[in-house]
């Protein structure tokens, strides 16, 4: 590997550590996207680090803690080189492991952080996110408890996922928020109206999840019901099935055309577009595409070296407004559902 293969860096929050400008979403290594391959996933973690990826993203809800346990040996081997982000809020009822209940209350947060520390086998969590917002608990109370975890040395930085601009401002008034994680891609741009400007004003880094539209923007599948296994949760997402999927697949042609002109893949163009949001909106942007294959992480990180022209950006601009179907069947748990 040469130095040119390594990606650049970006700050994680105002005054925070520098991390690779692209992170790695680890959820699919043990949860949600069909059959897993532990050996390939371990090789992917190592290859990502070689390429300069230092932010590794997980959550306690991914496989009911399995994803955190999976990451533990890698973190132990590279603790001083990586930043680990995990999340709380999606509680799994003991009587129904298929359900998720959103909880932001103090007793649950304290229980969750101790469990994550144990599963990850670390002394401190680098970035601790509120995964989803419980509107019945004032966000000031939730962030107040999270701030106590920082003072107690259990957590270094705080993050929020899928919050509105108002919620971000209220939270930041209690304790500095380092990062906001939300879906942001050529197919999902709702956060640009209010959340992104608030993050820029407050010095918060944006961490886009699903920057590849959960793989749809790469062309790896065209209809979730026809192309994906029964245990793949993308089959539950409205924009990836039936007439919606067919209409959305037609939107990929400009991406493919631009990819051909760059001798790149459609996924790389989609990622390059997300990376260029940093210049467009003038704030740090660290997308976390997920993958379980070393070759794919090489492809994804190479996208950081692609610069799209103004003409190409203009060709991609209309896509999001033409997407049919929502990104979740229930949008009430997203920032867009509450703005």
Secondary structure as GFF3:
##gff-version 3
##sequence-region A 1 339
A	DSSP	three_ten_helix	3	5	.	.	.	ID=ss1
A	DSSP	beta_strand	9	11	.	.	.	ID=ss2
A	DSSP	beta_strand	18	20	.	.	.	ID=ss3
A	DSSP	beta_strand	24	25	.	.	.	ID=ss4
A	DSSP	three_ten_helix	27	29	.	.	.	ID=ss5
A	DSSP	alpha_helix	38	50	.	.	.	ID=ss6
A	DSSP	beta_strand	55	57	.	.	.	ID=ss7
A	DSSP	alpha_helix	66	77	.	.	.	ID=ss8
A	DSSP	beta_strand	83	88	.	.	.	ID=ss9
A	DSSP	beta_strand	90	91	.	.	.	ID=ss10
A	DSSP	beta_strand	101	102	.	.	.	ID=ss11
A	DSSP	alpha_helix	106	120	.	.	.	ID=ss12
A	DSSP	beta_strand	125	130	.	.	.	ID=ss13
A	DSSP	alpha_helix	139	151	.	.	.	ID=ss14
A	DSSP	beta_strand	155	161	.	.	.	ID=ss15
A	DSSP	alpha_helix	165	174	.	.	.	ID=ss16
A	DSSP	beta_strand	179	183	.	.	.	ID=ss17
A	DSSP	three_ten_helix	190	192	.	.	.	ID=ss18
A	DSSP	alpha_helix	195	202	.	.	.	ID=ss19
A	DSSP	beta_strand	205	209	.	.	.	ID=ss20
A	DSSP	three_ten_helix	213	218	.	.	.	ID=ss21
A	DSSP	alpha_helix	224	227	.	.	.	ID=ss22
A	DSSP	three_ten_helix	233	236	.	.	.	ID=ss23
A	DSSP	three_ten_helix	238	240	.	.	.	ID=ss24
A	DSSP	alpha_helix	242	249	.	.	.	ID=ss25
A	DSSP	three_ten_helix	250	252	.	.	.	ID=ss26
A	DSSP	alpha_helix	253	262	.	.	.	ID=ss27
A	DSSP	alpha_helix	266	275	.	.	.	ID=ss28
A	DSSP	alpha_helix	277	281	.	.	.	ID=ss29
A	DSSP	alpha_helix	294	302	.	.	.	ID=ss30
A	DSSP	three_ten_helix	303	305	.	.	.	ID=ss31
A	DSSP	alpha_helix	310	317	.	.	.	ID=ss32
A	DSSP	alpha_helix	319	322	.	.	.	ID=ss33
A	DSSP	three_ten_helix	331	333	.	.	.	ID=ss34
###
